[in-house]
Amino acid sequence: MTTLFHAPELADIADLELTRALQSRLDQKTKPIGSLGAIESLARQLGEIQGTCFPALQQPQLVVFAADHGLVVRGVSAYPSDVTWQMVENFLAGGAAASVLARQHGIALSVV
């Protein structure tokens, strides 16, 4: 017996006027237009989702995934697999760049 799952319809949140206003706010910052790349896209998307030109995050969380799963052998990583545990220790001790940035901005950090 096959059961099909039908996802509920989601309301379209597209609001061209809001998107333009968000982009305008980003473009008026003291920086070259588009210089923050994906961060600008994320900021615009958060504003669109929240429906405001002033998006805010409540209790943001940074999740860092660390694994040693054999990709080192294929040359994907710049570091040997023995470094994985050292990096995890550094994250947990608060010494990694991600740890410092999270701490400076009051963002909770989880290492998985």
N, C-alpha and C positions, 0 to 999 in steps of 0.2 A: 504494500500500500504506500503510495507516495503522497506526502503532504506538502503542499506548496505554501511558502510563507509570503505574505503580501505586506510589504512595508507601507505604513500609513503615508498619506500625502503630506508633504512638508510645505509650509507657506514660503513663497518666494520673498526673500528679504532684500532683493535687489532694489536699490534706491539710488538712481543715477545722480540726483542732486546731492545726497549725502556723500557719495563716493567722490564727487568733484570737490566738495567742501573739505573732506578729509585730505585729499591730495593737495589742495591749496594750502592747508595748514602745514603739511610736510614740506612743501616747496618753499614756504616762507621762513623756514628755519635757517639759521646761519650755517649753511653748508652748501656744497655744490648740489644741484638738483639730482636726485637719484643716487647720491653717493653712499647711502646706507644699504642699498641693495635689498636683500630679502627682509631686512628689519623693517624697511618702509612698507613693503607689501604686507607684512604681518600686522603692523600698526594700523594700516588702512582696513585690513580684514577684521581686526578686533573692533574697530569703530563701526563697521558695517553690521557685524553680529550684534553689538550692543545698541545699535541705532543712535549713536551719538558721535559728535566731533571730539568728545573728551573721554575716550575709553579709559577704563581703570581696571586693574587686576586685583582681585581679592584673594589673599593668601596664595601667591604664585609659588610654584614648585619647580625646581630644576631636577630632572632625573637623568643621571649619568649611568649608562650601561657599560659594563666592563666584562670582557669575556676572552677566553683563550680557547679557541675552537678549531685550531688547525689551519687557519688561513695564513698564518705566518709562513708555513711551509710553501705556500703558493706565491710568496713574495708580495702579498697585499699590504702587510704592515711594514713600517720602517724600523720596527723594533722587534727583538727576539721575544718569544713567548714568556721567558723568565721575567720580563719587565712588568707583566700584567699585575701580579700581586703587589709589586712596588708602587705602581700607579694607584691601585685601589687604596693602599695604605696612605699615600700622599693625599688622595681625595678625602679620606676619613680624618686625616690629621689637619685638614684645612690648608694645605700648602699648594695644591694645584690651582692653576689660573681660574678654573671654573668655581672652585671652592671660594677663592678670594672674591670674585665678582658676585657670587651669590651672597656672601656675607656682607659685602659693601652695600648691597641693595636690599637687604632684609628678605632674601628669598631662601626658602627651605631647600636643602640639598639632600637627595637620596641617591645612594650608590647601589645599583642592582647588579 
